[in-house]
Amino acid sequence: MNIIYNKDSFDNAIEVENYPWGFKFKTKRRYWIETTKRGDRLCYQTLNPKTDKWCNVKKSTYSPVELLYLNENGHVKTYGFSLYNAEGVYKFEKNIDVEKLNKGQRMKICEAKAIAYMNSKIEVEIVNTTMMSDEEKEVREKEQKEVKDTINKHLGYVYDKCLIKNDLKEVA
């Protein structure tokens, strides 16, 4: 896979020549990855061959991290992972050069690893609460809140540990 790094704006985008426009015309299209605190998403713009003006930017949905690559046919594609797929984040990390990622992308990898780690430690039990009294439901809700708080504390700890290990956060 021919991964392309640091294409993060219209100005330094990958430009594809001879992009089809309808049945008759050929034009240009530019591709880049936008990184925000929500994650990455593919952006592209096509040059209108009739007016010679760039069309509005089209944007995909967010992924934790996305990179551009050229497939065997020379087409621009994206490569990334899902935030909740433990194997996906580790496979992604093995197949890329992490040092070429921006800080936001490396932080998203830490977030995904922390979530994967915590998910491996959590057991889920489905309980029918329809037959419980109001007092029992209240006790159960209190217990569940404590469990959620504990999970969130540990998740934050694992995430911070990853950030510090990768020089993405200063130690206080």
Secondary structure, 3 states (H helix, E strand, C coil): CEEECCCCCCCCCEEEEEEEECCCEEEEEEEEEEEECCEEEEEEEEEECCCCEECCCEECCCECCEEEEECCCCCEEEEECCCCCHHHHHHHHHHCCHHHCCHHHHHHHHHHHHHHHHHHHCCCCCCCCCCCCHHHHHHHHHHHHHHHHHHHHHHHHHHHHHHHHCCCCCCC
